[in-house]
């Protein structure tokens, strides 16, 4: 297990470019299984979860040509279907939640799929019911193998249908969508997620020959086709990393420019950070955050404490609530953070309290932050990263703190942020990987 030794209190300065979007990558890379032709994907984030998924595809028989760290050519023309029922697949697949994204393409093209017990962040209940029910409505049958802890799906040919998803799950929508593109007839998916990741997947599939309409809405209509061809796809910049850099700049009183931020795809993310009092200049597709000694949290028009909560797109993404919470620590004013989707994502606040933050954890879903307004500095401590986003939030806190912090279990951070220590050290941070 590796750790970050962080010497805090340093102001950063310079330009940083966000990686490709992690949440987009997992579904886009899974979609290469839908065709036997070559698929070229660019701007792939070089992170643990994505690299593990690519290794999994290789072991399934996908030919992978890694042209550089961020560009891959895939050709799934000789898939070993039996590998999916092997112990090796279950062991590797259970290390990342993204492995369940292989089920939709496999079911569509080969009428057979397996979902091992999903891995990923321990942030609360994250069921796969939306995926299972969607596959069933398309005509698949499933069996839960109690010995292997694996869901096994079979079909004699998927058929289009109307369905209303029980929740607008991003991964659920993507999985059902990938299954539906090769189903016979028309499929309508209502209450579908419409995040930029889903929009990107729809556009990619349409370039491959799929017929998907309603893109960017919550009603996707899919006219099934017999086969799909190859394509080239470029991933969006990672909106979660962009939000992290905005919060980092404010907390450390730094001047940072985020290059090629894909501003039109960020939705209300800049607006939410703006409500914390963070100034931003938008120059072309770049975001410039000037050095600010103080920033003040807005209040509601009636004087009430500002509340920031997560919602399905175009609402605020839950992946940035940890960053918003830590950024509010040194602001002037108070903030209520309401994490609706996951009941274990705010438990990392105990580490921030140990550092000197004034936070009241109201319940598993809500935390109130009373901003310090720079009157007191956070102090460095030893802590452990519980998940990807909380890990990045703890890193931001450590960079703003006085003294030295030790962040353990940084493999969690590496799962979502590529070479984050090297990239931030280039801006003047002091992060040592131990």
Residue pairs with C-beta under 8 A, 6 or more apart in sequence:
1 408
1 409
1 411
2 410
2 411
2 433
2 434
3 406
3 407
3 408
3 409
3 410
3 433
3 434
4 395
4 398
4 405
4 406
4 407
4 410
4 413
4 421
4 431
4 432
4 433
4 434
5 404
5 405
5 406
5 431
5 432
5 434
6 380
6 395
6 398
6 399
6 401
6 404
6 405
6 406
6 407
6 429
6 430
6 431
6 432
7 403
7 404
7 430
8 378
8 380
8 398
8 399
8 400
8 401
8 402
8 403
8 404
8 405
8 430
9 377
9 400
9 401
9 402
9 403
10 252
10 399
10 428
10 429
10 430
11 252
11 253
11 254
11 255
11 291
11 428
12 248
12 249
12 252
12 254
12 255
12 256
12 399
12 424
12 427
12 428
12 429
13 254
13 255
13 256
13 427
13 428
14 256
14 257
14 426
14 427
14 428
15 256
15 257
15 258
15 259
16 245
16 256
16 257
16 258
16 259
16 423
16 424
16 426
16 427
17 237
17 258
17 259
17 260
18 237
18 238
18 241
18 242
18 245
18 258
18 260
18 261
18 262
19 43
19 45
19 46
19 47
19 237
19 238
19 241
19 417
19 418
20 43
20 44
20 45
20 70
20 235
20 236
20 237
20 238
21 45
21 196
21 197
21 200
21 235
21 236
21 237
21 238
21 239
21 240
22 45
22 47
22 49
22 50
22 238
22 240
22 416
23 170
23 195
23 197
23 238
23 240
23 319
24 196
24 197
24 200
24 201
24 235
24 236
25 44
25 45
25 50
25 53
25 235
26 49
26 50
26 53
26 98
26 101
26 171
27 98
27 101
27 171
27 174
27 175
27 178
27 197
27 201
28 41
28 200
28 201
28 204
28 233
28 235
29 41
29 44
29 50
29 53
29 54
29 57
29 72
29 74
30 53
30 98
30 101
30 102
30 104
30 105
30 178
31 39
31 105
31 178
31 201
31 204
31 205
31 208
32 39
32 41
32 57
32 62
32 74
32 76
32 105
33 57
33 60
33 62
33 76
33 79
33 102
33 105
33 106
33 109
34 76
34 105
34 108
34 109
34 178
34 181
34 182
34 205
34 208
34 228
35 76
35 208
35 227
35 228
35 229
35 230
36 75
36 76
36 77
37 75
37 77
37 228
37 229
37 230
38 73
38 74
38 75
38 230
39 73
39 74
39 75
39 208
39 230
39 231
39 232
39 233
40 71
40 72
40 73
40 74
40 230
40 231
40 232
40 233
41 71
41 72
41 73
41 74
41 232
41 233
41 234
41 235
42 70
42 71
42 232
42 233
42 234
42 235
43 70
43 71
43 234
43 235
43 236
43 237
44 50
44 69
44 70
44 71
44 72
44 235
45 70
45 235
45 238
45 418
46 69
46 70
46 418
46 419
47 414
47 415
47 416
47 417
47 418
48 411
48 414
48 415
49 96
49 98
49 120
49 415
49 416
50 98
52 92
52 95
52 96
52 98
53 96
53 98
53 99
53 101
54 64
54 66
54 72
55 92
56 89
56 92
56 93
56 99
56 102
57 64
57 74
57 76
57 102
58 64
59 83
59 88
59 89
59 92
60 76
60 79
60 80
60 83
60 84
60 89
60 102
61 76
61 78
61 79
61 80
61 83
62 74
62 75
62 76
62 79
63 74
63 75
63 76
63 77
63 78
64 72
64 73
64 74
65 72
65 73
65 74
66 72
67 73
79 110
81 106
81 110
81 112
83 89
84 106
84 112
84 113
84 114
85 114
85 152
87 148
89 114
89 116
90 114
90 116
90 117
90 148
90 149
90 150
91 116
92 99
93 99
93 102
93 114
93 115
93 116
93 119
94 116
94 117
94 118
94 119
95 119
96 118
96 119
96 120
96 415
97 118
97 119
97 120
97 121
97 126
97 171
98 120
99 115
99 116
99 118
99 119
100 115
100 118
100 128
100 131
100 171
100 175
101 171
101 174
101 175
101 178
102 113
103 113
103 114
103 115
103 131
103 135
103 151
103 153
103 175
103 179
104 113
104 131
104 135
104 174
104 175
104 176
104 177
104 178
104 179
105 178
105 179
106 112
106 113
106 114
107 113
107 135
107 138
107 140
107 153
107 155
107 158
107 179
108 158
108 178
108 179
108 180
108 181
108 182
108 183
109 182
111 154
111 155
111 156
111 157
111 158
112 153
112 154
112 155
113 135
113 140
113 152
113 153
114 150
114 151
114 152
114 153
115 128
115 131
115 150
115 151
115 153
116 148
116 149
116 150
117 149
117 150
118 126
118 128
120 126
121 386
121 387
121 388
121 389
121 412
122 344
122 386
122 387
123 342
123 344
123 345
123 387
124 341
124 342
124 343
124 344
124 345
124 364
125 342
125 343
126 342
128 151
128 172
129 166
130 165
130 166
130 167
130 169
130 172
130 173
130 176
131 169
131 171
131 172
131 175
131 176
132 142
132 151
133 163
133 165
133 166
134 163
134 165
134 172
134 175
134 176
134 179
134 189
135 142
135 153
135 155
135 175
135 176
135 179
136 142
137 161
137 163
138 155
138 158
138 159
138 160
138 161
138 176
138 179
138 180
138 183
138 187
139 155
139 156
139 157
139 158
139 159
139 161
139 183
140 153
140 154
140 155
140 158
140 179
141 153
141 154
141 155
142 151
142 152
142 153
142 154
143 151
143 152
144 150
144 151
144 152
145 151
145 152
157 184
158 179
158 180
158 182
158 183
158 184
158 224
159 183
159 184
159 185
160 180
160 183
160 184
160 185
160 186
160 187
160 222
160 223
160 224
161 185
161 187
161 188
162 187
162 188
162 190
163 176
163 187
163 188
163 189
163 190
164 190
164 191
165 172
165 173
165 176
165 189
165 190
165 191
165 192
166 191
167 191
168 191
168 192
168 193
168 194
168 218
168 312
169 193
170 193
170 195
170 197
170 198
172 193
173 189
173 192
173 193
173 198
173 220
174 193
174 197
174 198
174 201
176 189
177 189
177 192
177 198
177 201
177 202
177 205
177 212
177 220
177 222
178 201
178 205
180 187
180 189
180 222
180 224
181 205
181 210
181 211
181 212
181 222
181 224
181 225
181 228
182 224
182 225
182 226
182 227
182 228
183 222
183 224
184 224
185 223
185 224
186 221
186 222
186 223
186 224
187 221
187 222
187 224
188 219
188 220
188 221
188 222
189 219
189 220
189 221
189 222
190 218
190 219
191 218
192 198
192 214
192 217
192 218
192 219
192 220
193 218
193 312
193 313
194 216
194 217
194 218
194 312
194 313
194 314
195 312
195 313
195 317
196 236
196 239
196 265
196 267
196 313
197 236
199 215
199 216
200 233
200 235
200 236
202 210
202 212
202 215
202 220
203 215
204 231
204 233
205 212
205 228
206 212
207 231
207 233
208 228
208 229
208 230
208 231
209 225
209 227
209 228
209 229
210 222
210 225
210 228
211 222
211 223
211 224
211 225
212 220
212 221
212 222
212 223
213 220
213 221
214 220
214 221
236 262
236 265
237 260
237 261
237 262
237 265
239 262
239 265
239 266
239 267
239 269
239 317
239 320
240 317
240 319
240 320
240 323
240 389
240 416
241 417
242 258
242 261
242 262
242 266
242 269
242 287
243 269
243 273
243 317
243 320
243 323
243 324
244 320
244 323
244 392
244 396
244 417
245 256
245 258
245 289
246 258
246 270
246 273
246 278
246 280
246 287
246 289
246 327
247 273
247 278
247 323
247 324
247 326
247 327
247 396
248 254
248 256
248 396
248 399
248 424
249 255
249 256
249 278
249 289
250 273
250 276
250 278
250 289
250 292
250 295
250 327
250 330
250 331
251 326
251 327
251 329
251 330
251 396
251 397
251 399
251 400
252 396
252 399
252 400
253 291
253 292
253 293
254 289
254 291
254 427
254 428
255 288
255 289
255 290
255 291
256 288
256 289
256 427
257 286
257 287
257 288
257 289
258 286
258 287
258 288
258 289
259 285
259 286
260 285
260 286
261 285
261 286
261 287
262 285
263 270
263 282
263 285
263 287
267 313
267 314
268 314
268 315
268 316
269 316
269 317
269 320
270 280
270 282
270 287
272 308
272 316
272 320
272 324
273 280
273 324
273 327
274 280
275 297
275 298
275 306
275 308
276 295
276 297
276 298
276 324
276 327
276 328
276 331
276 335
277 292
277 294
277 295
277 296
277 297
277 298
277 331
277 332
277 333
278 289
278 292
278 295
278 327
279 289
279 290
279 292
279 295
280 287
280 288
280 289
281 287
281 288
281 289
281 290
282 288
293 374
294 332
294 373
294 374
295 331
295 332
296 331
296 332
296 333
297 306
297 328
297 331
297 332
297 333
297 334
297 335
297 371
298 306
298 333
299 305
299 306
299 333
300 306
305 334
305 335
305 336
305 368
306 333
306 334
306 335
306 336
307 335
307 336
307 337
307 338
308 316
308 321
308 324
308 335
308 336
308 337
308 338
309 316
309 321
309 337
309 338
309 339
309 340
310 316
310 317
310 318
310 321
310 338
310 339
310 340
310 341
311 340
318 339
318 340
318 341
318 342
318 345
319 389
320 389
321 337
321 339
321 345
321 346
321 389
322 345
322 348
322 389
322 390
322 392
322 393
323 389
323 392
323 393
323 396
324 335
324 337
325 335
325 337
325 346
325 349
325 352
325 359
325 367
325 369
325 393
326 352
326 393
326 394
326 396
326 397
327 396
328 335
328 337
328 369
328 371
329 352
329 357
329 358
329 359
329 369
329 371
329 372
329 378
329 397
329 400
330 371
330 372
330 373
330 374
330 378
330 400
331 369
331 371
331 373
332 371
332 373
333 371
333 373
334 368
334 369
334 370
334 371
335 368
335 369
335 371
336 366
336 367
336 368
336 369
337 346
337 366
337 367
337 368
337 369
338 365
338 366
339 345
339 346
339 365
339 366
339 367
340 365
343 364
343 365
344 364
345 387
345 389
345 390
346 361
346 364
346 365
346 366
346 367
347 361
347 364
347 386
348 386
348 387
348 390
348 393
348 394
349 357
349 359
349 361
349 367
350 361
351 381
351 383
351 384
351 394
351 397
352 359
352 378
352 393
352 394
352 397
353 359
354 381
354 383
355 378
355 379
355 380
355 381
355 397
355 401
355 405
356 372
356 376
356 377
356 378
356 379
357 369
357 372
357 378
357 397
358 369
358 370
358 371
358 372
359 367
359 368
359 369
359 370
360 367
360 368
360 370
361 367
362 368
377 400
377 401
377 402
378 397
378 400
378 401
378 402
379 401
379 402
379 403
380 398
380 401
380 402
380 403
380 404
380 405
380 406
381 405
381 406
382 405
382 406
382 408
383 394
383 405
383 406
383 407
383 408
384 407
384 408
384 409
385 391
385 394
385 407
385 408
385 409
385 410
385 412
385 413
386 409
386 412
387 412
388 412
388 413
388 415
388 416
388 417
389 416
390 412
391 407
391 409
391 410
391 412
391 413
391 416
392 413
392 416
392 417
392 420
394 407
395 407
395 413
395 420
395 431
397 405
398 405
398 407
399 424
399 429
399 431
406 434
407 413
410 433
413 420
414 420
420 431
421 429
421 431
421 432
421 433
424 431
425 431
